[in-house]
């Protein structure tokens, strides 16, 4: 019997062994091209038109509805009007959290987070303002003069979910001025974000065209893909390390429930679910015929693509399996929350190691190590 090393010089054999992984990757990429795999630009266009722009449209619409409900509450205070406004807040917050996976472009350029969602909320300062009989404000003053800790969803939550909300609406002119100023600011800012994506800001070019290489001086498609993927990496790292690990006491300092954003509405689980839904839509697209980052990963590794799809679904199920509220579950049913933490950490590991490697995305070492604290 003849063996391979008796037919091929050893130097050529060693070279072939070293080149084998590279050749395999090239063949896989070539096969993907021949099979009609979408380009970066095609994925970005579809992702922008079918996922990102609609998400910001929904956010603007829900924020306008919250502003309308808050105005109606202040015009005719009642328990029913309060419940309508609280539900409008939950809807607008859900839309906002779903855009967390899309926090690039106008929302970053405008520094919208400081206007819409800052944690922690300075509840003492808010209460002091509302208790002042001479207090008066409007959306412009809140935007230009107030600290981030006195604006946004957290501040609206503090006003709406207090036990004496209806009585306070009826008896405090300052309360309603503050509430409506906050909701009006939210409506204005979310409408501006959507307009920047679809109509163009000061430069007159819609960001969707700049982002998807459809306009002059556009962002290079590869850079845009990197921006999308980095956003997912940073988001899941924030969820796993900064919030969940801290709240569960995995950093060694004991449980710290202040790491979970929010106040009286106990919206922690809904927040997590909506962030994951946003990530899932960015990765998979908005439907069967919609493109997402998955369409760039799958031609390079079907195994990684399927793994991340399954991990996203498993994490959403793990959220649903927690008997909330989240802060209560951390203290009374920690095994449920630890199971959720593990599912979130799975996503972080796959994104921060496999996906960034396959797509050639550059992020900092601390963001790609994939380590958890368990």
C-alpha contacts under 8 A as a table, 3 or more apart, distances in Angstrom:
res1	aa1	res2	aa2	distance
2	X	6	X	6.67
2	X	7	X	7.71
3	X	6	X	5.44
3	X	7	X	6.97
4	X	7	X	5.36
4	X	8	X	6.25
5	X	8	X	5.28
5	X	9	X	6.75
5	X	10	X	6.54
5	X	13	X	7.42
6	X	9	X	7.58
8	X	12	X	6.74
8	X	13	X	6.32
9	X	12	X	5.48
9	X	13	X	6.30
10	X	13	X	4.95
10	X	14	X	6.14
11	X	14	X	5.20
11	X	15	X	6.18
12	X	15	X	5.04
12	X	16	X	6.07
13	X	16	X	5.08
13	X	17	X	6.28
14	X	17	X	5.11
14	X	18	X	6.33
15	X	18	X	5.12
15	X	19	X	6.14
16	X	19	X	5.09
16	X	20	X	5.95
17	X	20	X	5.26
18	X	21	X	7.08
19	X	22	X	5.34
19	X	23	X	6.06
20	X	23	X	5.16
20	X	24	X	6.03
21	X	24	X	5.04
21	X	25	X	6.27
22	X	25	X	5.19
22	X	26	X	6.26
23	X	26	X	5.04
23	X	27	X	6.06
24	X	27	X	5.12
24	X	28	X	6.13
25	X	28	X	5.02
25	X	29	X	6.16
25	X	300	X	7.65
26	X	29	X	5.10
26	X	30	X	6.07
27	X	30	X	5.00
27	X	31	X	6.04
28	X	31	X	5.08
28	X	32	X	6.18
28	X	299	X	7.29
28	X	300	X	6.70
29	X	32	X	5.01
29	X	33	X	6.31
29	X	299	X	6.93
29	X	300	X	6.69
30	X	33	X	5.12
30	X	34	X	6.23
31	X	34	X	5.06
31	X	35	X	5.98
32	X	35	X	4.94
32	X	36	X	6.40
32	X	37	X	5.33
32	X	299	X	5.51
32	X	300	X	7.95
33	X	36	X	5.27
33	X	37	X	5.43
34	X	37	X	7.55
37	X	295	X	7.39
37	X	296	X	7.85
37	X	299	X	6.95
38	X	42	X	5.87
38	X	43	X	6.43
38	X	295	X	6.91
38	X	296	X	7.33
39	X	42	X	5.16
39	X	43	X	6.31
39	X	296	X	7.67
40	X	43	X	5.23
40	X	44	X	6.13
40	X	221	X	6.05
40	X	222	X	6.85
40	X	225	X	7.11
40	X	296	X	7.19
41	X	44	X	5.05
41	X	45	X	6.07
41	X	212	X	6.12
41	X	213	X	7.01
41	X	221	X	5.72
42	X	45	X	5.24
42	X	46	X	6.25
43	X	46	X	5.29
43	X	47	X	5.89
43	X	291	X	5.51
43	X	292	X	6.00
43	X	293	X	7.11
43	X	295	X	7.26
43	X	296	X	7.73
44	X	47	X	5.01
44	X	48	X	5.90
44	X	211	X	7.74
44	X	212	X	5.57
44	X	221	X	7.58
44	X	224	X	7.76
44	X	225	X	7.34
44	X	292	X	7.72
45	X	48	X	5.23
45	X	49	X	6.04
45	X	208	X	7.99
45	X	212	X	5.44
46	X	49	X	5.17
46	X	50	X	5.59
46	X	51	X	7.61
46	X	290	X	6.59
46	X	291	X	5.75
46	X	292	X	7.56
47	X	50	X	5.40
47	X	51	X	5.19
47	X	52	X	6.36
47	X	282	X	6.98
47	X	285	X	6.49
47	X	290	X	7.42
47	X	291	X	6.01
47	X	292	X	5.74
48	X	51	X	5.64
48	X	52	X	4.76
48	X	53	X	5.79
48	X	208	X	6.47
48	X	212	X	7.63
49	X	52	X	6.49
49	X	53	X	5.69
49	X	54	X	7.12
49	X	208	X	7.84
50	X	53	X	6.81
50	X	54	X	6.32
50	X	285	X	7.55
50	X	286	X	6.44
50	X	290	X	6.99
51	X	54	X	5.59
51	X	55	X	6.05
51	X	281	X	6.81
51	X	282	X	6.92
51	X	285	X	6.63
51	X	286	X	5.90
52	X	55	X	5.15
52	X	56	X	6.44
52	X	99	X	7.62
52	X	102	X	6.56
52	X	282	X	7.97
53	X	56	X	5.26
53	X	57	X	6.12
53	X	194	X	6.95
53	X	197	X	6.74
53	X	198	X	7.22
53	X	208	X	7.91
54	X	57	X	4.86
54	X	58	X	6.08
55	X	58	X	5.12
55	X	59	X	6.23
55	X	95	X	7.01
55	X	98	X	7.45
55	X	99	X	6.44
56	X	59	X	4.88
56	X	60	X	6.13
56	X	95	X	7.89
56	X	99	X	7.09
56	X	190	X	7.34
56	X	193	X	7.23
56	X	194	X	5.39
57	X	60	X	5.19
57	X	61	X	6.23
57	X	191	X	7.81
57	X	194	X	5.93
58	X	61	X	5.09
58	X	62	X	6.05
58	X	95	X	6.56
59	X	62	X	5.17
59	X	63	X	6.00
59	X	92	X	6.14
59	X	95	X	5.01
59	X	96	X	5.96
59	X	190	X	6.57
60	X	63	X	5.13
60	X	64	X	6.19
60	X	187	X	6.32
60	X	190	X	4.84
60	X	191	X	5.04
60	X	194	X	6.99
61	X	64	X	5.14
61	X	65	X	6.29
62	X	65	X	4.97
62	X	66	X	6.23
62	X	88	X	7.08
62	X	91	X	6.42
62	X	92	X	4.77
62	X	95	X	7.36
63	X	66	X	5.03
63	X	67	X	6.27
63	X	88	X	7.99
63	X	89	X	7.95
63	X	92	X	5.38
63	X	183	X	7.26
63	X	186	X	6.19
63	X	187	X	4.94
63	X	190	X	7.10
64	X	67	X	5.07
64	X	68	X	6.20
64	X	183	X	7.97
64	X	184	X	7.81
64	X	186	X	7.97
64	X	187	X	5.06
65	X	68	X	4.98
65	X	69	X	6.13
65	X	88	X	6.54
66	X	69	X	5.10
66	X	70	X	6.08
66	X	85	X	6.31
66	X	88	X	4.92
66	X	89	X	5.87
66	X	92	X	6.95
66	X	183	X	6.59
67	X	70	X	5.18
67	X	71	X	6.23
67	X	180	X	6.72
67	X	183	X	4.78
67	X	184	X	5.72
67	X	186	X	7.92
67	X	187	X	6.70
68	X	71	X	5.20
68	X	72	X	6.26
69	X	72	X	5.00
69	X	73	X	6.10
69	X	81	X	7.42
69	X	84	X	6.74
69	X	85	X	5.09
69	X	88	X	7.12
70	X	73	X	5.02
70	X	74	X	6.30
70	X	85	X	5.79
70	X	179	X	7.13
70	X	180	X	6.26
70	X	183	X	7.27
71	X	74	X	5.25
71	X	75	X	6.20
71	X	180	X	6.36
72	X	75	X	5.00
72	X	76	X	6.18
72	X	77	X	7.79
72	X	81	X	7.16
73	X	76	X	5.33
73	X	77	X	4.91
73	X	78	X	7.04
73	X	81	X	5.20
73	X	82	X	6.15
73	X	85	X	7.17
73	X	169	X	7.92
74	X	77	X	5.60
74	X	169	X	6.23
74	X	170	X	7.65
74	X	176	X	5.96
76	X	81	X	7.60
77	X	81	X	6.35
77	X	82	X	7.18
77	X	166	X	6.07
77	X	169	X	6.48
77	X	170	X	6.36
78	X	81	X	5.16
78	X	82	X	6.12
78	X	166	X	6.20
79	X	82	X	5.00
79	X	83	X	6.15
79	X	166	X	6.59
80	X	83	X	5.14
80	X	84	X	6.22
81	X	84	X	5.05
81	X	85	X	6.23
82	X	85	X	5.11
82	X	86	X	6.15
82	X	160	X	7.38
82	X	165	X	7.79
82	X	166	X	6.96
83	X	86	X	5.00
83	X	87	X	6.16
84	X	87	X	5.20
84	X	88	X	6.20
85	X	88	X	4.95
85	X	89	X	6.18
85	X	160	X	7.77
86	X	89	X	4.99
86	X	90	X	6.36
86	X	160	X	6.48
86	X	161	X	7.44
87	X	90	X	5.03
87	X	91	X	6.24
88	X	91	X	5.07
88	X	92	X	6.13
89	X	92	X	5.18
89	X	93	X	5.98
89	X	153	X	7.79
89	X	156	X	7.99
89	X	157	X	7.61
90	X	93	X	5.10
90	X	94	X	6.03
91	X	94	X	5.08
91	X	95	X	6.37
92	X	95	X	5.16
92	X	96	X	6.20
93	X	96	X	4.92
93	X	97	X	6.09
93	X	153	X	7.00
93	X	271	X	7.86
94	X	97	X	5.24
94	X	98	X	6.21
94	X	270	X	7.40
94	X	271	X	6.73
94	X	274	X	5.83
95	X	98	X	5.18
95	X	99	X	6.58
95	X	274	X	7.63
96	X	99	X	5.30
96	X	100	X	6.87
97	X	100	X	5.16
97	X	271	X	6.32
97	X	274	X	5.60
97	X	275	X	5.22
97	X	278	X	7.50
98	X	101	X	6.57
98	X	102	X	7.92
98	X	274	X	5.01
98	X	275	X	4.94
98	X	276	X	7.44
98	X	277	X	6.26
98	X	278	X	4.23
98	X	279	X	7.62
99	X	102	X	4.91
99	X	103	X	6.25
99	X	275	X	7.48
99	X	278	X	6.05
100	X	103	X	5.23
100	X	235	X	7.33
100	X	275	X	6.17
100	X	278	X	6.85
101	X	231	X	6.21
101	X	232	X	5.78
101	X	235	X	6.83
101	X	275	X	6.83
101	X	278	X	5.44
101	X	279	X	5.24
101	X	282	X	7.02
102	X	228	X	7.12
102	X	231	X	7.04
102	X	278	X	7.62
102	X	282	X	7.62
103	X	107	X	5.98
103	X	108	X	6.51
103	X	231	X	6.88
104	X	107	X	6.12
104	X	108	X	5.57
104	X	227	X	7.20
104	X	228	X	7.46
104	X	231	X	7.36
105	X	108	X	5.58
105	X	109	X	6.11
105	X	197	X	7.96
105	X	207	X	7.06
106	X	109	X	4.82
106	X	110	X	5.72
106	X	193	X	5.80
106	X	196	X	6.26
106	X	197	X	6.87
106	X	207	X	7.42
107	X	110	X	5.38
107	X	111	X	5.97
107	X	112	X	5.26
107	X	113	X	7.33
107	X	193	X	6.11
108	X	111	X	4.88
108	X	112	X	6.54
108	X	113	X	7.80
109	X	112	X	7.87
110	X	193	X	7.98
111	X	114	X	6.07
111	X	115	X	7.51
112	X	115	X	5.20
112	X	116	X	6.08
112	X	189	X	7.16
113	X	116	X	5.04
113	X	117	X	5.20
113	X	118	X	6.50
114	X	117	X	6.13
114	X	118	X	5.73
114	X	148	X	5.13
114	X	151	X	7.71
114	X	152	X	7.78
115	X	118	X	7.42
115	X	143	X	6.86
115	X	148	X	6.12
115	X	151	X	5.86
115	X	152	X	5.60
115	X	185	X	7.90
115	X	186	X	7.59
115	X	189	X	7.90
116	X	151	X	6.50
116	X	152	X	3.87
116	X	153	X	5.93
116	X	186	X	6.28
117	X	151	X	7.29
117	X	152	X	4.87
117	X	153	X	5.41
117	X	154	X	6.45
118	X	121	X	6.75
118	X	148	X	5.98
118	X	149	X	5.75
118	X	151	X	7.35
118	X	152	X	6.76
118	X	153	X	7.84
118	X	154	X	6.99
119	X	149	X	6.49
119	X	154	X	7.23
119	X	261	X	6.22
119	X	262	X	7.64
120	X	149	X	6.31
120	X	154	X	7.78
120	X	261	X	6.90
120	X	262	X	7.71
121	X	149	X	4.64
121	X	150	X	6.17
121	X	151	X	7.96
121	X	154	X	5.79
121	X	155	X	6.23
122	X	125	X	5.60
122	X	126	X	6.51
122	X	149	X	5.23
122	X	150	X	5.80
122	X	155	X	7.81
123	X	126	X	5.03
123	X	127	X	6.12
123	X	150	X	7.63
123	X	155	X	7.30
123	X	158	X	6.91
124	X	127	X	5.17
124	X	128	X	6.14
125	X	128	X	5.05
125	X	129	X	6.23
125	X	150	X	7.46
126	X	129	X	5.18
126	X	130	X	6.27
126	X	150	X	6.59
126	X	155	X	7.51
127	X	130	X	5.18
127	X	131	X	6.06
128	X	131	X	5.20
128	X	132	X	6.39
129	X	132	X	5.33
129	X	135	X	6.20
129	X	174	X	7.54
130	X	133	X	7.52
130	X	135	X	6.75
130	X	172	X	7.25
130	X	174	X	5.33
130	X	175	X	5.13
130	X	178	X	7.60
131	X	135	X	7.94
131	X	172	X	7.79
131	X	174	X	7.70
132	X	135	X	5.25
132	X	174	X	7.44
133	X	172	X	7.56
133	X	173	X	7.85
133	X	174	X	6.97
134	X	174	X	7.56
135	X	174	X	5.33
136	X	174	X	5.71
136	X	177	X	6.47
136	X	178	X	7.51
137	X	141	X	6.20
137	X	142	X	7.10
137	X	174	X	7.72
137	X	177	X	6.04
137	X	178	X	6.17
137	X	181	X	6.93
138	X	141	X	5.43
138	X	142	X	6.30
138	X	177	X	6.62
138	X	178	X	6.94
138	X	180	X	7.71
138	X	181	X	4.71
139	X	142	X	5.10
139	X	143	X	6.09
139	X	180	X	7.78
139	X	181	X	4.20
139	X	182	X	6.28
139	X	184	X	6.12
139	X	185	X	5.21
140	X	143	X	5.07
140	X	144	X	6.04
140	X	181	X	7.92
140	X	185	X	7.59
141	X	144	X	5.24
141	X	145	X	5.36
141	X	146	X	6.99
142	X	145	X	5.62
142	X	146	X	4.99
142	X	151	X	7.00
142	X	181	X	6.91
142	X	182	X	7.16
142	X	185	X	7.73
143	X	146	X	6.36
143	X	151	X	7.91
143	X	185	X	7.02
146	X	150	X	6.31
146	X	151	X	7.17
147	X	150	X	5.57
147	X	151	X	7.02
148	X	151	X	5.33
148	X	152	X	7.65
149	X	152	X	7.97
149	X	155	X	7.59
150	X	155	X	5.77
151	X	154	X	7.15
151	X	155	X	5.48
151	X	156	X	7.66
151	X	182	X	6.48
152	X	155	X	5.55
152	X	156	X	6.37
152	X	182	X	6.45
152	X	183	X	7.95
152	X	186	X	6.87
153	X	156	X	5.08
153	X	157	X	5.95
154	X	157	X	4.98
154	X	158	X	6.24
154	X	262	X	6.06
154	X	263	X	7.16
155	X	158	X	5.11
155	X	159	X	6.45
155	X	182	X	7.83
156	X	159	X	5.21
156	X	160	X	6.11
156	X	179	X	6.40
156	X	182	X	6.72
156	X	183	X	7.46
157	X	160	X	5.17
157	X	161	X	5.77
157	X	262	X	7.72
157	X	263	X	6.94
157	X	264	X	7.15
157	X	265	X	6.70
158	X	161	X	5.71
158	X	162	X	6.28
158	X	263	X	6.54
158	X	264	X	6.70
159	X	162	X	6.01
159	X	165	X	6.96
159	X	175	X	7.78
159	X	179	X	7.03
160	X	165	X	6.09
161	X	165	X	6.80
161	X	264	X	5.74
161	X	265	X	6.06
162	X	165	X	5.34
162	X	264	X	7.00
164	X	167	X	5.44
164	X	168	X	5.97
165	X	168	X	5.05
165	X	169	X	6.09
166	X	169	X	5.09
166	X	170	X	6.31
167	X	170	X	5.14
167	X	171	X	6.10
168	X	171	X	5.05
168	X	172	X	5.51
168	X	175	X	6.94
169	X	172	X	5.66
169	X	173	X	7.33
169	X	175	X	6.24
169	X	176	X	6.17
170	X	173	X	7.86
172	X	175	X	5.28
172	X	176	X	6.96
173	X	176	X	5.54
173	X	177	X	6.31
174	X	177	X	5.01
174	X	178	X	6.02
175	X	178	X	5.26
175	X	179	X	6.11
176	X	179	X	4.96
176	X	180	X	5.91
177	X	180	X	5.40
177	X	181	X	5.95
178	X	181	X	5.07
178	X	182	X	6.19
179	X	182	X	5.22
179	X	183	X	6.31
180	X	183	X	5.09
180	X	184	X	5.81
181	X	184	X	5.18
181	X	185	X	6.07
182	X	185	X	5.16
182	X	186	X	6.24
183	X	186	X	4.94
183	X	187	X	6.18
184	X	187	X	5.04
184	X	188	X	6.14
185	X	188	X	5.13
185	X	189	X	6.02
186	X	189	X	5.27
186	X	190	X	6.08
187	X	190	X	5.45
187	X	191	X	6.07
188	X	191	X	5.26
188	X	192	X	6.18
189	X	192	X	5.05
189	X	193	X	6.29
190	X	193	X	5.04
190	X	194	X	6.30
191	X	194	X	5.23
191	X	195	X	6.09
192	X	195	X	4.95
192	X	196	X	6.07
193	X	196	X	5.18
193	X	197	X	6.43
194	X	197	X	5.16
194	X	198	X	6.25
195	X	198	X	5.17
195	X	199	X	5.06
195	X	200	X	6.30
195	X	201	X	7.22
195	X	206	X	7.84
196	X	199	X	5.63
196	X	200	X	4.49
196	X	201	X	4.88
196	X	206	X	5.83
196	X	207	X	6.08
197	X	200	X	6.28
197	X	206	X	5.22
197	X	207	X	4.54
197	X	208	X	5.27
198	X	206	X	4.97
198	X	207	X	6.61
198	X	208	X	6.17
199	X	204	X	7.20
199	X	205	X	6.85
199	X	206	X	4.74
199	X	207	X	7.84
200	X	203	X	6.67
200	X	204	X	4.48
200	X	205	X	4.37
200	X	206	X	3.61
200	X	207	X	6.19
201	X	204	X	5.24
201	X	205	X	6.68
201	X	206	X	6.90
205	X	209	X	7.06
205	X	210	X	7.16
205	X	215	X	7.68
206	X	209	X	5.55
206	X	210	X	6.72
207	X	210	X	4.93
207	X	211	X	5.80
208	X	211	X	5.12
208	X	212	X	6.06
209	X	212	X	5.30
209	X	213	X	6.03
209	X	214	X	4.65
209	X	215	X	5.26
209	X	218	X	7.27
210	X	213	X	5.49
210	X	214	X	6.18
210	X	215	X	5.41
210	X	216	X	7.44
210	X	217	X	7.11
210	X	218	X	4.33
210	X	219	X	5.78
211	X	214	X	7.70
211	X	218	X	6.39
211	X	219	X	5.49
211	X	220	X	7.88
211	X	221	X	7.53
211	X	224	X	6.30
212	X	218	X	7.32
212	X	219	X	7.16
212	X	221	X	6.50
212	X	224	X	7.50
213	X	216	X	7.67
213	X	218	X	4.89
213	X	219	X	6.01
213	X	220	X	6.43
213	X	221	X	6.35
214	X	218	X	6.82
215	X	218	X	5.42
219	X	223	X	6.64
219	X	224	X	6.42
220	X	223	X	5.32
220	X	224	X	6.38
221	X	224	X	5.06
221	X	225	X	6.26
222	X	225	X	5.15
222	X	226	X	6.28
223	X	226	X	5.03
223	X	227	X	6.23
224	X	227	X	4.98
224	X	228	X	6.35
225	X	228	X	5.16
225	X	229	X	6.24
226	X	229	X	5.19
226	X	230	X	5.91
226	X	361	X	5.43
226	X	362	X	7.46
227	X	230	X	5.20
227	X	231	X	6.18
228	X	231	X	5.28
228	X	232	X	6.70
229	X	232	X	5.22
229	X	233	X	6.38
229	X	293	X	7.93
229	X	356	X	7.36
229	X	361	X	7.41
230	X	233	X	4.97
230	X	234	X	6.06
230	X	361	X	7.55
230	X	363	X	6.87
231	X	234	X	5.23
231	X	235	X	6.00
232	X	235	X	5.11
232	X	236	X	6.17
232	X	279	X	6.72
232	X	351	X	7.73
233	X	236	X	5.51
233	X	237	X	6.09
233	X	348	X	6.86
233	X	351	X	6.27
233	X	352	X	6.02
233	X	367	X	6.94
233	X	368	X	7.84
234	X	237	X	5.11
234	X	238	X	6.13
234	X	367	X	6.91
235	X	238	X	5.16
235	X	239	X	6.31
236	X	239	X	4.98
236	X	240	X	6.01
236	X	344	X	7.39
236	X	347	X	7.48
236	X	348	X	5.83
237	X	240	X	5.19
237	X	241	X	5.67
237	X	242	X	7.29
237	X	348	X	6.48
237	X	367	X	6.99
238	X	241	X	5.55
238	X	242	X	4.93
238	X	243	X	6.44
239	X	242	X	5.99
239	X	243	X	5.17
239	X	244	X	6.07
239	X	344	X	7.94
240	X	243	X	6.04
240	X	244	X	5.18
240	X	245	X	6.00
240	X	341	X	6.81
240	X	344	X	6.43
240	X	345	X	6.28
240	X	348	X	7.75
240	X	372	X	7.78
241	X	244	X	6.19
241	X	245	X	5.11
241	X	246	X	6.87
241	X	372	X	7.41
241	X	373	X	7.79
242	X	245	X	6.37
242	X	246	X	5.98
242	X	259	X	7.32
243	X	246	X	5.39
243	X	247	X	5.95
243	X	259	X	5.09
243	X	260	X	6.05
244	X	247	X	5.06
244	X	248	X	5.99
244	X	259	X	7.40
244	X	260	X	7.56
244	X	341	X	6.63
245	X	248	X	5.22
245	X	249	X	6.09
245	X	250	X	5.00
245	X	251	X	6.44
245	X	341	X	7.72
245	X	373	X	6.90
246	X	249	X	5.15
246	X	250	X	6.08
246	X	251	X	5.99
246	X	255	X	6.62
246	X	256	X	5.95
246	X	257	X	7.98
246	X	259	X	6.25
247	X	250	X	7.76
247	X	255	X	5.06
247	X	256	X	4.42
247	X	257	X	5.00
247	X	258	X	7.16
247	X	259	X	5.42
247	X	260	X	6.72
247	X	330	X	7.63
248	X	254	X	7.25
248	X	255	X	4.87
248	X	256	X	6.81
248	X	257	X	7.90
248	X	330	X	6.59
248	X	334	X	7.85
248	X	338	X	7.74
249	X	252	X	5.72
249	X	253	X	5.77
249	X	254	X	4.17
249	X	255	X	3.92
249	X	256	X	6.41
250	X	253	X	7.46
250	X	254	X	7.27
250	X	255	X	7.69
250	X	373	X	5.93
250	X	374	X	6.83
251	X	254	X	7.46
251	X	373	X	6.95
253	X	256	X	7.98
256	X	259	X	6.00
257	X	260	X	5.74
257	X	327	X	6.17
258	X	261	X	6.91
260	X	268	X	6.52
260	X	327	X	7.46
261	X	268	X	6.79
262	X	265	X	7.04
262	X	266	X	6.64
262	X	267	X	6.65
262	X	268	X	6.90
263	X	266	X	6.15
263	X	267	X	7.96
266	X	269	X	7.97
266	X	325	X	5.88
266	X	326	X	7.29
266	X	327	X	7.76
267	X	270	X	5.35
267	X	271	X	6.01
267	X	325	X	7.40
267	X	326	X	7.94
268	X	271	X	5.08
268	X	272	X	6.36
268	X	325	X	7.03
268	X	326	X	5.67
268	X	327	X	7.67
269	X	272	X	5.15
269	X	273	X	6.16
269	X	319	X	6.39
269	X	320	X	7.99
269	X	324	X	7.14
269	X	325	X	6.89
269	X	326	X	5.78
270	X	273	X	5.05
270	X	274	X	6.13
271	X	274	X	5.28
271	X	275	X	6.26
272	X	275	X	5.16
272	X	276	X	6.26
272	X	319	X	7.35
273	X	276	X	5.18
273	X	277	X	6.17
273	X	316	X	5.96
273	X	319	X	6.41
274	X	277	X	4.93
274	X	278	X	6.20
275	X	278	X	5.17
275	X	279	X	6.38
276	X	279	X	4.96
276	X	280	X	6.03
276	X	312	X	7.00
276	X	315	X	7.69
276	X	316	X	6.63
277	X	280	X	4.96
277	X	281	X	6.19
277	X	316	X	7.70
278	X	281	X	5.21
278	X	282	X	6.28
279	X	282	X	5.16
279	X	283	X	6.14
280	X	283	X	5.14
280	X	284	X	5.81
280	X	285	X	7.53
280	X	309	X	7.71
280	X	312	X	6.38
281	X	284	X	5.20
281	X	285	X	4.74
281	X	286	X	5.47
281	X	292	X	7.33
282	X	285	X	5.60
282	X	286	X	7.84
282	X	292	X	5.64
282	X	293	X	6.56
283	X	292	X	4.88
283	X	293	X	4.63
283	X	294	X	5.24
284	X	287	X	7.71
284	X	290	X	7.71
284	X	291	X	6.65
284	X	292	X	4.76
284	X	293	X	6.54
284	X	294	X	5.50
284	X	295	X	7.72
284	X	309	X	7.66
285	X	288	X	7.72
285	X	290	X	4.92
285	X	291	X	4.87
285	X	292	X	4.37
285	X	293	X	7.75
286	X	290	X	5.55
286	X	291	X	7.59
287	X	290	X	5.10
291	X	294	X	7.55
291	X	295	X	6.23
292	X	295	X	5.65
292	X	296	X	7.61
293	X	296	X	5.35
293	X	297	X	6.51
294	X	297	X	4.99
294	X	298	X	5.80
294	X	305	X	6.16
295	X	298	X	5.54
295	X	299	X	7.09
296	X	299	X	6.34
296	X	300	X	7.36
296	X	359	X	7.64
297	X	300	X	5.41
297	X	301	X	6.10
297	X	302	X	7.40
297	X	304	X	7.48
297	X	305	X	5.96
297	X	355	X	6.95
297	X	358	X	6.92
297	X	359	X	7.06
298	X	301	X	5.05
298	X	302	X	4.63
298	X	303	X	7.80
298	X	304	X	7.38
298	X	305	X	5.24
298	X	306	X	7.99
299	X	302	X	6.56
300	X	358	X	6.76
301	X	304	X	5.40
301	X	305	X	6.31
301	X	358	X	7.87
302	X	305	X	5.06
302	X	306	X	6.06
303	X	306	X	5.32
303	X	307	X	6.06
304	X	307	X	5.01
304	X	308	X	6.19
304	X	350	X	7.49
304	X	354	X	6.96
304	X	355	X	7.42
305	X	308	X	5.41
305	X	309	X	6.28
306	X	309	X	5.11
306	X	310	X	6.15
307	X	310	X	5.21
307	X	311	X	6.09
307	X	350	X	7.93
308	X	311	X	4.91
308	X	312	X	6.11
308	X	347	X	6.50
308	X	350	X	6.60
308	X	351	X	7.71
309	X	312	X	5.35
309	X	313	X	6.43
310	X	313	X	5.19
310	X	314	X	6.02
311	X	314	X	4.94
311	X	315	X	6.06
311	X	343	X	6.76
311	X	344	X	7.96
311	X	346	X	6.64
311	X	347	X	5.90
312	X	315	X	5.22
312	X	316	X	6.39
312	X	347	X	6.73
313	X	316	X	5.26
313	X	317	X	6.31
314	X	317	X	5.06
314	X	318	X	6.09
314	X	343	X	6.64
315	X	318	X	4.89
315	X	319	X	6.31
315	X	340	X	6.45
315	X	343	X	5.07
315	X	344	X	5.91
316	X	319	X	5.15
316	X	320	X	6.46
317	X	320	X	4.99
317	X	321	X	6.14
318	X	321	X	4.92
318	X	322	X	6.59
318	X	336	X	7.93
318	X	339	X	7.01
318	X	340	X	5.09
318	X	343	X	7.20
319	X	322	X	5.53
319	X	340	X	6.26
320	X	323	X	7.76
321	X	336	X	7.24
322	X	326	X	7.53
322	X	329	X	7.13
322	X	336	X	5.54
322	X	337	X	6.57
322	X	340	X	7.84
323	X	326	X	7.70
323	X	329	X	6.43
323	X	333	X	7.78
323	X	336	X	7.78
324	X	327	X	7.48
324	X	328	X	6.45
324	X	329	X	5.55
325	X	328	X	5.39
325	X	329	X	6.14
326	X	329	X	5.00
326	X	330	X	6.19
326	X	337	X	7.92
327	X	330	X	5.27
327	X	331	X	6.78
328	X	331	X	5.41
328	X	332	X	5.96
328	X	333	X	7.63
329	X	332	X	5.03
329	X	333	X	4.61
329	X	334	X	5.95
329	X	336	X	7.40
329	X	337	X	6.84
330	X	333	X	5.84
330	X	334	X	4.62
330	X	337	X	6.12
331	X	334	X	5.94
333	X	336	X	5.82
333	X	337	X	7.11
334	X	337	X	5.11
334	X	338	X	6.03
335	X	338	X	5.05
335	X	339	X	6.17
336	X	339	X	5.19
336	X	340	X	6.41
337	X	340	X	4.90
337	X	341	X	6.09
338	X	341	X	4.87
338	X	342	X	6.24
339	X	342	X	5.17
339	X	343	X	6.48
340	X	343	X	5.19
340	X	344	X	6.29
341	X	344	X	5.12
341	X	345	X	6.09
342	X	345	X	4.98
342	X	346	X	6.25
343	X	346	X	5.09
343	X	347	X	6.74
344	X	347	X	5.29
344	X	348	X	6.47
345	X	348	X	4.94
345	X	349	X	6.17
345	X	370	X	7.84
345	X	372	X	6.47
346	X	349	X	5.23
346	X	350	X	6.38
347	X	350	X	5.31
347	X	351	X	6.05
348	X	351	X	5.25
348	X	352	X	5.75
348	X	370	X	5.98
349	X	352	X	5.33
349	X	353	X	5.93
349	X	354	X	7.72
349	X	368	X	7.95
349	X	369	X	7.70
349	X	370	X	4.37
349	X	371	X	7.21
350	X	353	X	5.53
350	X	354	X	5.24
350	X	355	X	6.36
350	X	370	X	7.74
351	X	354	X	5.93
351	X	355	X	4.90
351	X	356	X	6.34
352	X	355	X	6.51
352	X	356	X	5.88
352	X	367	X	6.71
352	X	368	X	4.37
352	X	369	X	6.70
352	X	370	X	5.71
353	X	356	X	5.82
353	X	357	X	6.07
353	X	368	X	5.86
353	X	369	X	6.98
353	X	370	X	6.58
354	X	357	X	5.20
354	X	358	X	6.09
355	X	358	X	5.17
355	X	359	X	6.14
356	X	359	X	5.31
356	X	360	X	5.70
356	X	361	X	4.79
356	X	362	X	7.14
357	X	360	X	5.08
357	X	361	X	6.48
358	X	361	X	7.96
363	X	367	X	6.44
363	X	368	X	6.72
364	X	367	X	5.32
364	X	368	X	6.53
365	X	368	X	5.24
365	X	369	X	6.09
366	X	369	X	5.73
367	X	370	X	7.17
